[in-house]
Amino acid sequence: MLKLYGLPGACPMAVHIILEHLGVDYEMAMVDRDLLTSPEHLAVNPMGQAPSLETEEGLITESVAMLLHIDERYGQGRVSPPPGSWERARMMMLLMFMASQEHPAFSLWLRPFRWLEGEAEQEELRESARKRFAVCLERLNGWLEGRDWLIGDGMTLADPLALVHIRWGLRVTPPSSDYANLWRFAQRMVEVPAVKKVMADEGVKLAAE
């Protein structure tokens, strides 16, 4: 059985949603943020981060890698376009964009003290990250113009990760709710049965926290 280690509302929620949506047999282990660097969790993930996915073959970290593994092992084409297709290339582009552009920008906005010591320097970095995150949300908003889903006519691996980032964006100025396409998409997503169950299980809502 797969075992997913996660934090409520964090990027593991995207993996949690896909596992639930596909009906995969899994165990969910929520980790207290204060215990991420405990010896017990470091034995699972030496980086002191979540998510982590225990499989019979070994441990997988990084959300995108976990999503791809689950899709290839259990998806049967239900949450991703066919290999070699233009649609699959777009899905991969979106996943990589969110992982390499959006997530780092939000992380720098949220915790600039991890990188700089001086308060003035931290505030400068925070403002720069806020602007970068807004650019990312604007681009994601454009990709959803006239669409219910990021790719095709159903949920793919990219959609749950987008939802996670939209929830995060409610804390930033301008909030993600100011982007019409993002907010419409998020409101539809939370009505998907698997999403609704995961958010209830993790104790999160579509609201600023």
N, C-alpha and C positions, 0 to 999 in steps of 0.2 A: 504494500500500500504506500502511496505517496504521503509525505508529511510536509506541509507548508508552514513555515515560520513567518509570522507577519506582525504588523502594527496596524491598529484600526485606522482606516482611511488613508494609509500610506500606499506606496506603489504596489505592495503585495496584494492590495485589494483587487487590482486588475487580474492577477493570476488566480485569485480566489474566485472571481466571477467566471472566468473561463472554465475552471474545474467544475464549478457548480452547473454551468450552462451545458457542458458536455456530459454531465452525469458520471464523472470519474470518481472512483472510490478513493477518498483521501481523508487525511486527518489534519485538522487545523490547530496550530499551536500559536496563540497570541503571546507576544513577548512584551514585557514591560519595558518602556523606553529606558528607564534607569538601569535595567539589567542587561542592556545590549553589550556592555563591556565586561560583564561578569565572566568568571572562568568557565561557567557552564555554557553560556552562549558563545563565547570565543572558541570553545571546542567544536561548535557547530559551524560558525562563520568567523574565521580569524580576523576579518575586517571589522567585526563588531557592528554589523549592519543587518537589516532585513530588506528584502526577503531572502530566504534560503529554502530550497526544495530538496528533501531527502528522497532519493529513489533507490530501487534495489541495486542499481549499479554504482551509486555514489551521490555526492552532493552537487547541486547546481545552484549557483548564485547569479545575480543580475536578472532583472525582471524580463527583459526581452528574450534572453536565452531560455528562461523557464517557459515563457509563452510559446516559443517555437518548438521546444521539446514536447510539450503537452499536445500541441497541434499535430506534430508529426507522429506521435505515438497513439493518440486517442481521437484526433479531430475528424478523420475521414472526410475531409473537405467541407466540414460544417462551419468552420470559423476562419477559413483562409481561401483565397483564390488558388487555382491550379498552379503548380510550379512552372516557371517559364512564361507565365502570362504577364501582360502589362499590368493587370490589376494587382497581381502579387508583388510586382516591383514597387507599385505605389504603396501598398500596405507596408512593405519593408522600409520604404522611404519615410513614411509617417512614424513608424516605430522608432527608427533611428533618430529622426528629428526630435521626437518627444524625449528620448533618452539622452541625447547629446546636446540639445539646445534648451528646451523648456525646463527640464528637471534641474540642470546646473544653475540656470538663471534664478529659479525659485529658491534653490538651496542657498545661493549667495545672498539673496534678499533676506531670507529667514535667519541665517546664522553667519553673518559676516565676521563675527568674532573668531570663527575657526581659522580665518586666514590672516586677519590683521589685529593688532593689539590696540592701537590708538583709537579713541572714540571718533575723532574727526575723520580718520581714514576709513573706519568702519561705515560711517554714515555715507561717505562718498561712494564706497563700493555698493552699499545697499541701494542707493539711488540709481546707480548705473545698472545694477541687476534688475531693479524694478522696470526701468525703461526697456531693457532687453526682453524681459518676460512679457511685457505688453506687446512688443513686436511679434513675439512667438504666438501669443494668443490671437493677434490680428490675422496672422497667416493661417492659423488653424480655423478661425472664423470664416476666412475666405474659402477654405477647402470644403466647408459645410454649406456653402451657398447653394440653395435649391436642392439640398440632399437631406435625407433622413439618417443616412449612415455614411461613414467616411469612405467606404469602398462598397460598391455593389448595392444590393437590396436587402442586406441582412448584416448582423453583427459579425465583425471579424476581430482578430486579435488587437487591432488598433483602437477600437471603440472603448473598451473598458479603461485603457490607459489614458485616453483623452478625458474620460469622465473624472478620473482621479485628479488630473491636472486642473480641470475646470473647478472642482471642489477647492483645491488649493488656492486657485485664483480669486476666490471670493474674499480672501484676506488682503489682497493687494489693491492698490489704486492705479488705474480704474479696475473695479472688480470684474470678474469674468461674466457676471450677470448683465453687464452693460453691452456685451457682444450678442446681438440678437440671435445669430445662428448657433453660437455655443450654448446659450441658455435654452433655446428650443430643443436642441439635441440632448442636453443634460436632463431636461424634464421628461423627455421620452424615455431615455435610458433608465431612469429610476423606476419606471413602470414595467420594465422587463422582469419576468418572474425571478430569474437567477440573480439579477442585480438587486431586486427588492429583498430577497432572502439574505444575500451577503451583507447588505448594508444593515439589516436588522441584526444579523449575527455579530457584526463588528460594532454595533451601537453607534453608527454614524448616520447623518442626514445630509440632504442637499442644502447646506446652510453654512455660513461662516462660523468657524470655531476658534 
